[in-house]
Amino acid sequence: MQSPRILIAGGGIGGLALAQGLKRHNIPFTVFEKDPSPNSRAQGYRIRIAGNGAVALHECLGKDNWSLFERTCANVELRLNQLGALDATSLSGQVMPGMGSGPGQEALAQRVWGKAGLKSDPNVKRGYAVDRKTLRSLLTLGMEENVKYGKSFARYETTDNGVKAFFSDGTSEEGTLLVGAEGVASAVRKQFLPDYRYVDTGTRCLYGKTPITSEFESQFTTKAMKGMGVIKDKNNLGVFLEAMRFPTDASIESDGRLEKVDDYVYWVFGGSAEDIGLSDSQFHSLTGKAAADLTVELTKSWDPSIKCLFELQDIDQCAPLRLVSARPVQPDWKPSARVTLLGDAAHAMMPAGGSGANTALADAALLLDLIIQQGVTEHMLTKYVEGMWKYALPAIELSAAGGEKLLGFKGFQGAREIDF
């Protein structure tokens, strides 16, 4: 069996989890990340790791890093099947069907939140809430020499012995297998599967964080401070939120390797592109204060005890996001012995229900296990693709169902295909 060297394009959650697993098993690898540094741009804040994602992360991390992960998570109240929905102006509440309820949705949820062929572990809890920056930093621990920043993937060529990846700075690297894990705009996918297109869901989000200060707590409604919550208005705009309270100091727990994270409320505000009221170019150009100002403007009629969430936000942390998704149909994907995809590069989905982070972690654990057991072969990568779609397709469907309930997604029929 040829000793593999894995080239991972993209230093997101899935790519780094795979790298940690490879490191544990002494399999050579390098991660190439286009960002100049780990924290050069806003990428969202809170991540829910649950079900197959939690088991997968446990398999990729070693004992010490898993323990550190658990110690640096926020307090969590897991509510997967029901979300409390508040009216933005009256504060009246109702139980809103969650992403795992409704006709046919329970079966989908079971397929997504199951173990995806992974062995369950009694030491893995049902769910975790973690700060994204903390998790990414944790996933790079011990791999500082293996992660290269400022490396934007340009193209690849297959060779007699493997694959050669070329980067926009003029450099190149050779390996046995190239894993495209660079997210929805994956350049690896564009070359590998040129006819595979994602669609614009027609929904737009602004995500941010509001520090939990005494001023904020004195103004914000207590009805939305326990577990995950949804607040909606009559104009089809809404916000999904969760308070992130950290029982420990990540800096102390990690002996200074991770940064302390103060308590905050994580939120995603959004609706249809029409309800947001900006052209695509206007929306994508929003940064910082302009994005924050838009959330304040669009919620000016909301109850004061809710709109203070936006008035007291950290304006530097607000950013726009166009939501794209793969269709819930397996694409024409002929496995290659040299190239494959992982996470959003393979199966983008809306940020609800199915959870892109959890499916990316499941991909990482599945691919890791197959590399360990079979090495890098076309047969192995065929098994990877077959296994991946068993949970990725229902995850796309489930997240789309959540997008319909929370953001007004109108379905895949008629959705516009997009190029990156």
Sequence and secondary structure as in RCSB ss.txt:
>XXXX:A:sequence
MQSPRILIAGGGIGGLALAQGLKRHNIPFTVFEKDPSPNSRAQGYRIRIAGNGAVALHECLGKDNWSLFERTCAN
VELRLNQLGALDATSLSGQVMPGMGSGPGQEALAQRVWGKAGLKSDPNVKRGYAVDRKTLRSLLTLGMEENVKYG
KSFARYETTDNGVKAFFSDGTSEEGTLLVGAEGVASAVRKQFLPDYRYVDTGTRCLYGKTPITSEFESQFTTKAM
KGMGVIKDKNNLGVFLEAMRFPTDASIESDGRLEKVDDYVYWVFGGSAEDIGLSDSQFHSLTGKAAADLTVELTK
SWDPSIKCLFELQDIDQCAPLRLVSARPVQPDWKPSARVTLLGDAAHAMMPAGGSGANTALADAALLLDLIIQQG
VTEHMLTKYVEGMWKYALPAIELSAAGGEKLLGFKGFQGAREIDF
>XXXX:A:secstr
     EEEE  SHHHHHHHHHHHHTT  EEEEESSSSTTSS   SEEEEETHHHHHHHHHS HHHHHHHHHTSB 
    SSEEEEEETTT  EEEEE TT STTHHHHHHHHHS TT    TTS SEEEEEHHHHHHHHTTT TTTEEES
  EEEEEE SSSEEEEETTS EEEESEEEE S TT HHHHHHSTT  EEEEEEEEEEEEEE  HHHHHHS GGGS
SSEEEEE TTS EEEEEEE  SS HHHHTTTSS     EEEEEEEEEHHHHT  HHHHHT  HHHHHHHHHHHTT
TS HHHHHHHHTS GGG EEEEEEE  SS       SSEEE THHHH   SSSS HHHHHHHHHHHHHHHHHHH 
S HHHHHHHHHHHHHHHHHHHHHHHHHHHHHH    STT EEE  
